[in-house]
C-alpha cells in the first residue's frame, strides 16, 4: 500500500481517522466493539505509514507536515486506547 500512497492520500486518510472519532464514541456506547477494534487497527496502520512516508521525503517542509500529522495521530491513538477500551 505504501508504494502507491501519495501525500494527498495520506492527508485524506489522516483527516478521515480524526473525523471517525465521534462515530467510535457512539460505537462504544452501542457496544459495537468490532468497529472500535478496526478503528484502532487503522490508526496503527496510519502511524506506520506516516513514519515510512516521513523518512521517504527530503523536502524539509513536507517532512515537517508529515511529522505533525504523525504526532497528532499518536495523540489520537493514545486517547482512543485510554477512553475506548474494549472489555
MIKELUM-8048 format. One record per residue (C-alpha): x, y, z; residue number from 1; residue in three letters. Coordinates in steps of 0.1 Angstrom, whole numbers, plus 5000, padded with zeros to 4 digits. Layout:
X Y Z NUM Ala
...
END
This chain:
5000 5000 5000 1 Unk
5028 5024 5009 2 Unk
5044 5023 4975 3 Unk
5014 5039 4958 4 Unk
5004 5063 4986 5 Unk
5005 5099 4977 6 Unk
5008 5128 5001 7 Unk
4972 5137 4992 8 Unk
4961 5101 5001 9 Unk
4979 5103 5034 10 Unk
4962 5136 5042 11 Unk
4928 5122 5033 12 Unk
4934 5091 5055 13 Unk
4946 5113 5084 14 Unk
4915 5136 5082 15 Unk
4891 5106 5079 16 Unk
4905 5089 5110 17 Unk
4901 5121 5131 18 Unk
4865 5125 5118 19 Unk
4857 5089 5128 20 Unk
4863 5095 5165 21 Unk
4827 5107 5171 22 Unk
4814 5076 5154 23 Unk
4836 5054 5175 24 Unk
4823 5071 5207 25 Unk
4788 5061 5195 26 Unk
4800 5026 5186 27 Unk
4814 5022 5222 28 Unk
4780 5033 5236 29 Unk
4762 5008 5214 30 Unk
4788 4981 5222 31 Unk
4799 4977 5186 32 Unk
4833 4966 5197 33 Unk
4844 4952 5163 34 Unk
4842 4987 5149 35 Unk
4864 5001 5176 36 Unk
4889 4973 5171 37 Unk
4891 4980 5134 38 Unk
4895 5017 5141 39 Unk
4925 5010 5164 40 Unk
4940 4988 5136 41 Unk
4935 5017 5111 42 Unk
4952 5041 5134 43 Unk
4982 5018 5139 44 Unk
4984 5015 5101 45 Unk
4983 5052 5097 46 Unk
5011 5057 5122 47 Unk
5033 5032 5105 48 Unk
5025 5046 5071 49 Unk
5033 5082 5082 50 Unk
5066 5070 5097 51 Unk
5076 5055 5064 52 Unk
5063 5085 5044 53 Unk
5083 5109 5066 54 Unk
5115 5090 5060 55 Unk
5109 5089 5023 56 Unk
5108 5127 5018 57 Unk
5138 5150 5016 58 Unk
5118 5183 5014 59 Unk
5120 5198 5049 60 Unk
5086 5214 5048 61 Unk
5069 5182 5036 62 Unk
5087 5162 5063 63 Unk
5076 5188 5089 64 Unk
5040 5184 5077 65 Unk
5041 5147 5079 66 Unk
5058 5148 5113 67 Unk
5029 5170 5127 68 Unk
5004 5146 5113 69 Unk
5023 5117 5128 70 Unk
5025 5132 5163 71 Unk
4988 5142 5162 72 Unk
4978 5107 5152 73 Unk
4998 5093 5181 74 Unk
4979 5116 5205 75 Unk
4946 5104 5189 76 Unk
4957 5068 5193 77 Unk
4967 5073 5229 78 Unk
4933 5089 5236 79 Unk
4914 5061 5219 80 Unk
4934 5034 5238 81 Unk
4925 5050 5271 82 Unk
4889 5061 5265 83 Unk
4876 5034 5241 84 Unk
4889 5003 5260 85 Unk
4874 4970 5249 86 Unk
4864 4948 5278 87 Unk
END
